[in-house]
Amino acid sequence: MSDTTKFLIIGGGLEGLAIAYSLAERGETDVLVLERDTLCSGMTGKSSGVVRCHYGTPSLAAMSWYGVDIFTRATEIFDDDMAFRQCGYVVGVGENNVKPLEENIAMMQRLGIATEFIAHDKMAELWPGLHLDDFALFAYEPLGGRGEAYMAGMAFAATARKMGVKIRQSTPVMSLLQNDSGAVHGVALKDGSEVHAEHVILATGPWAPALAAGVGVDLDVKAQRAQLVLIDQGVPTPEVPVLSDLAGLQYICREPNGELLVGNSDHQAPEYIDPDKYVNRADDAAIEKNIMKLGHRLPDMPDPRITSSYVGAYDVTPDYNPIIGPSPVDGLFLATGFSGHGFKISPAVGKLVADLLIDGETSLPNVNPADFRYSRFAEDDLLFSLHPYEGAGEMR
C-alpha cells in the first residue's frame, strides 16, 4: 500500500514542524510529516532555548533576528506564546576577545539588529551578584531571551494542522525510495507501506546521515554531546538576562522556577555519542567543571546545590553550521546539522525551506541560501564566523 503527498517531511521535531507550518502559510497544504516516535521527542526537548542574534556570520544573525520577531509575536501568530521570555541576552568577553566582539556587534548593527555595548555598572544592575572583574566588554541584546523548543514545535504543529497539514506519529521511516532515474520519490515505512512524494525533506537532526547514506548522500553530521546542569542558588534567581560568558566559556540561563541552567561554551574538544544510546546525565567531570566556573562567576550564592542534569546532542557539521538546501540526489531536500543554532533560527528555517522549495529563492532579508549549501564541504568553502572568539570554537 502507498500514500501520496506533494511535500513529505521526515522528522517531527522543531525544524520539521517549522517547515510544515511555513509551507502551509505559503498555501501548500498537501504536506505530510512523519515522526518515528512522538512530536519533539528527540533533541528538540533537550534544547536550552536561548534566543540570541549574536553570530559572526551575517546569514545566521539575520535568521535569528527574524526569529526574534516571530517569537515576540507568537501569541498573535499562533495563539501560543511558545514560553518566550524577553529577559535579554548578554555576551561578556575578556581582553583577548574585545576586537571580535566589536567587529561582530558592528556587523549585527549594520543588519539592523538591536544590540549595544554596555558598561560594567549596567551589567551589575542587570544581574546583581556577578563577579565582573575578568570581563573587558559586554554586548547586550534587550530583545533576546529564553523560550521552550518543545512548546515552539508544538505551536508550529498545531497551527500547521489547522491549515490542513497531516502529521503521523509512531511512524518510523526505514529507507528512502528512488525511481529508475535515481531521484528520491518517497519512503518505505516500518510497517511495509510506502509514501510517495514530489519533494522529500530530511529533517531528522543527528539521525539524518543513516537515511541519506541509503541513497548515496554522505552527510558529515555527528551527534556532539552537550551536558547541562541545573543549580539552585538557595534562593530563586530574580529575572536576569541570559549570560554568554566567553571569559569563563560557559552560558547561564535563569529557569522559570528561579534555578540556573549552566552549559558549556568550550567546544575545542568535542565528544560524540550515539543519539539512541547514551547516559542522560552529566558526568562527574562536567559537573565539577560547571560548579567551579559558576562559583567563580557567582561567588555569593547563599546555599547552592545541584538539582539535576541531562545530556542532549548537537547535530554538528564540520563548520558548525546547518545544511539547508537540495541534496545531490534529485527529490531530496536537506535540513539538518543545526549545530546548536536550531531553536533560535527555526522560524527562519521554516520560511527559508518553504521559499526555496516553492520559489527557488528566499525573501528573508540579509540571508544568502548559498551559505548553507551541501556542496560547500566538497568545495572547501566552509561557513565560518568572520570574527571568531578565542577559545569558543566555531559555535558562534
C-alpha positions in Angstrom: 0.0 0.0 0.0 1.2 3.5 -0.6 0.1 7.1 0.1 1.0 10.2 -1.9 1.7 13.8 -0.9 3.4 16.8 -2.5 5.7 17.5 0.4 6.9 14.8 2.7 8.8 15.9 5.8 10.8 13.2 7.7 11.2 14.3 11.3 8.6 15.7 13.6 11.0 17.8 15.7 11.2 21.6 15.8 12.7 22.2 12.3 10.4 19.7 10.5 7.3 21.3 12.1 8.5 24.8 11.4 8.9 23.8 7.7 5.4 22.2 7.7 3.9 25.4 9.1 5.8 27.7 6.7 4.7 25.6 3.7 1.1 25.8 4.8 1.5 29.5 5.4 2.6 29.8 1.7 -0.6 27.9 0.7 1.0 24.5 0.3 -1.2 22.2 2.5 -0.6 18.9 0.8 2.1 18.2 3.4 2.7 15.1 5.5 5.1 15.0 8.5 6.3 11.6 9.6 7.7 11.2 13.1 9.1 7.9 14.3 8.1 8.5 18.0 6.1 11.5 19.3 6.4 15.1 18.2 9.5 16.9 19.6 10.6 13.7 21.4 14.2 13.8 20.1 16.8 16.5 20.6 14.1 19.3 20.5 13.3 18.6 24.1 16.9 19.0 25.1 17.4 22.5 23.8 18.4 25.2 26.3 16.0 27.5 24.4 18.3 30.6 24.2 17.2 33.3 21.8 20.1 35.4 20.5 21.3 37.1 17.3 24.9 37.1 18.3 26.7 35.4 15.4 29.8 36.0 13.3 28.0 35.0 10.1 25.6 37.5 8.7 23.1 35.0 7.4 22.7 33.3 10.8 22.5 36.6 12.6 19.7 37.7 10.2 17.9 34.4 10.6 18.0 34.8 14.4 16.7 38.4 14.1 13.8 37.1 12.0 13.2 34.5 14.8 13.1 37.2 17.5 10.2 38.9 15.7 8.3 35.7 15.4 8.8 34.7 19.0 7.8 38.2 20.2 4.6 38.0 18.2 4.0 34.3 18.9 0.7 34.8 20.7 -0.6 36.9 17.8 0.5 34.4 15.2 0.0 31.0 16.8 -2.3 31.8 19.8 0.6 30.4 21.9 3.4 32.4 23.4 5.9 29.5 23.0 7.0 30.3 26.6 9.2 33.1 25.2 10.5 35.4 27.9 12.2 38.6 26.6 14.7 38.8 29.5 17.6 39.9 27.3 20.9 38.4 26.3 24.4 39.5 27.2 27.8 38.4 25.8 30.8 39.2 28.1 34.4 38.8 26.9 37.9 39.1 28.3 40.6 41.3 26.8 41.6 38.6 24.3 38.1 38.8 22.6 37.4 42.5 22.6 38.2 43.0 18.9 36.0 40.2 17.6 33.2 41.4 19.9 33.4 44.9 18.5 33.5 43.6 14.9 30.6 41.3 15.4 28.4 44.0 17.0 29.2 46.4 14.2 28.2 43.7 11.7 25.0 43.0 13.5 24.1 46.7 13.8 24.6 47.0 10.0 21.9 44.3 9.7 19.5 46.3 11.8 19.8 44.1 14.9 19.1 45.7 18.2 22.3 45.2 20.1 24.6 47.6 22.0 27.7 47.8 24.3 27.1 48.2 28.0 29.4 49.1 30.8 30.2 47.1 34.0 27.8 49.2 36.1 24.9 48.5 33.7 25.8 44.8 33.8 25.9 44.8 37.6 22.4 46.4 37.5 21.1 43.8 35.1 22.5 40.8 37.0 23.4 41.6 40.7 26.0 39.4 42.3 28.0 38.5 39.2 31.8 38.6 39.5 32.7 41.0 36.7 36.4 41.8 37.1 37.7 39.4 34.4 35.3 40.8 31.8 36.6 43.6 29.5 33.5 44.4 27.5 29.8 43.4 27.3 27.2 43.5 24.5 23.5 43.4 25.3 20.5 42.3 23.2 17.5 43.7 25.0 15.1 41.7 22.8 16.8 38.3 23.3 16.0 35.8 26.0 14.6 32.3 26.5 11.9 30.1 25.0 10.9 26.5 25.1 11.8 24.5 21.9 9.2 21.8 22.7 6.4 24.4 23.1 7.6 26.2 19.9 7.5 22.9 18.0 4.0 22.1 19.3 2.7 25.5 18.3 4.1 25.1 14.8 2.4 21.7 14.7 -1.0 22.8 16.0 -1.1 25.8 13.6 0.0 23.7 10.6 -2.7 21.1 11.4 -5.4 23.8 11.4 -4.2 24.8 7.9 -4.5 21.2 6.6 -1.1 19.6 7.2 -1.1 16.0 8.2 1.1 14.6 10.9 1.7 10.9 11.6 3.5 9.9 14.8 4.9 6.5 15.7 5.7 6.1 12.0 9.4 5.1 11.6 10.9 5.6 8.1 13.2 2.7 7.2 14.6 3.9 3.9 14.3 6.5 1.1 12.8 5.3 -2.2 14.4 6.0 -5.6 12.9 5.8 -9.1 14.6 4.4 -12.2 16.4 7.6 -12.8 17.8 7.7 -9.2 15.6 10.5 -7.9 14.1 10.2 -4.4 10.3 9.9 -4.7 9.2 8.7 -1.3 9.9 6.5 1.7 9.4 2.9 2.9 7.9 2.7 6.4 8.5 0.1 9.1 5.0 -1.4 8.6 5.9 -2.2 5.0 3.9 0.5 3.4 5.2 3.4 1.3 4.6 7.1 1.0 5.4 8.7 -2.4 6.1 12.4 -2.7 7.2 15.1 -5.2 9.6 16.6 -2.5 11.1 14.7 0.4 12.6 16.9 3.2 15.0 15.2 5.5 14.9 17.0 8.9 16.0 14.3 11.4 18.9 16.0 13.1 21.7 13.6 14.1 19.6 10.7 12.6 19.8 12.1 9.1 23.1 10.6 7.9 21.8 7.0 8.1 18.8 7.7 5.8 20.8 9.8 3.5 23.5 7.2 3.1 20.9 4.8 1.7 20.7 6.9 -1.5 24.4 7.7 -1.7 24.4 11.0 0.1 27.3 11.4 2.6 26.2 13.7 5.4 29.0 14.7 7.7 26.8 15.3 10.7 27.7 14.0 14.1 25.9 14.0 17.5 28.1 16.1 19.8 27.4 15.6 23.5 26.0 18.5 25.4 25.9 18.3 29.2 23.7 20.7 31.1 23.5 21.1 34.9 20.7 22.7 36.9 21.6 24.5 40.1 19.5 26.0 42.9 21.4 29.0 44.4 19.5 28.6 47.7 17.1 31.4 46.8 15.3 31.8 43.5 17.3 33.9 41.0 15.5 37.1 40.0 14.7 37.8 36.4 18.1 38.3 34.7 19.4 38.1 31.1 20.9 35.0 29.6 24.6 35.3 30.0 27.1 34.1 27.4 30.3 34.1 29.5 33.1 34.0 26.9 35.7 34.7 29.6 34.8 31.6 31.5 33.4 29.7 28.5 30.0 28.9 29.9 26.5 30.1 29.5 24.0 30.7 32.3 20.2 30.9 31.9 17.6 31.5 34.6 14.9 28.8 34.5 11.2 29.8 35.1 11.4 28.4 38.7 14.5 30.5 39.5 17.1 27.8 39.2 20.1 28.2 36.9 20.8 26.2 33.8 24.5 26.0 33.1 26.0 24.9 29.8 29.4 24.6 28.2 30.8 27.1 25.6 34.2 25.4 25.2 33.9 23.2 22.1 37.6 22.7 21.4 37.5 19.0 22.5 34.1 17.7 21.4 32.7 14.3 22.4 30.4 12.4 20.1 27.6 10.0 21.1 25.2 7.6 19.5 21.9 9.6 19.8 20.0 6.4 20.5 22.3 5.1 23.2 23.8 7.5 25.8 23.6 8.2 29.5 21.1 11.1 30.1 23.0 12.8 32.9 26.2 14.8 33.1 29.3 13.0 34.2 31.3 13.9 37.3 34.0 15.8 35.5 31.4 18.1 33.7 29.6 18.7 37.0 32.8 19.6 38.8 33.8 22.0 36.0 30.4 23.7 36.0 30.4 24.1 39.8 33.9 25.7 39.7 33.0 28.0 36.8 29.7 29.0 38.4 31.2 29.5 41.8 33.7 31.9 40.2 31.0 33.9 38.4 28.5 33.9 41.3 30.7 33.8 44.4 27.9 34.8 46.9 25.3 32.1 46.2 23.7 31.5 49.6 23.2 27.7 49.6 24.0 26.3 46.1 23.1 22.7 45.2 22.7 20.7 42.1 19.1 19.8 41.4 19.5 17.7 38.2 21.5 17.3 35.0 20.8 16.0 31.5 22.5 15.4 28.2 21.5 16.3 24.7 23.3 16.3 21.4 24.1 19.0 18.8 23.8 17.7 15.3 27.1 19.3 14.2 28.7 19.7 10.8 32.4 20.4 10.1 31.8 24.2 10.2 29.1 24.1 12.9 26.5 25.5 10.6 23.5 23.8 9.1 22.9 22.2 5.7 19.8 23.7 4.2 19.1 23.0 0.5 18.8 20.4 -2.2 20.9 17.2 -1.9 23.0 15.9 -4.8 20.1 13.4 -5.4 17.1 14.9 -7.1 13.9 14.9 -5.0 15.7 15.0 -1.6 16.0 18.3 0.3 18.2 18.6 3.4 17.5 20.5 6.6 20.0 19.2 9.2 23.2 19.8 11.0 21.9 22.8 13.0 24.9 22.7 15.4 23.2 24.3 18.4 21.6 27.1 16.4 18.3 25.4 15.6 15.8 26.8 18.2 16.5 30.5 17.7 16.6 30.2 13.9 13.7 27.8 13.5 11.1 30.3 12.3 13.6 31.4 9.6 14.5 27.8 8.7 10.8 27.1 8.0 10.5 30.1 5.8 13.8 29.5 4.0 13.0 25.9 3.2 9.4 26.8 2.0 10.7 29.7 -0.1 13.4 27.5 -1.7 11.1 24.7 -2.5 8.4 26.9 -3.9 10.3 29.8 -5.5 13.9 28.6 -5.7 15.0 31.7 -3.7 14.1 33.4 -0.5 12.7 36.8 0.6 14.4 36.6 4.0 16.4 39.8 4.4 20.2 39.5 4.5 20.1 35.7 4.2 22.2 34.0 1.5 20.9 30.5 0.9 24.2 29.5 -0.7 25.9 29.8 2.7 24.1 26.6 3.7 24.5 24.5 0.6 25.6 20.9 0.9 28.4 21.3 -1.7 30.4 23.8 0.4 32.2 20.9 2.2 33.5 19.3 -1.0 34.3 22.8 -2.3 36.4 23.5 0.8 34.3 26.7 1.2 33.1 26.3 4.8 30.9 28.8 6.6 33.0 30.0 9.5 32.5 33.1 11.7 34.0 36.2 10.2 35.2 37.2 13.7 35.7 34.1 15.9 36.2 34.2 19.6 39.4 32.7 21.0 38.6 29.5 23.0 34.9 29.3 22.0 35.3 27.0 18.9 33.1 27.6 15.9 29.6 27.6 17.5 29.4 31.4 17.1 
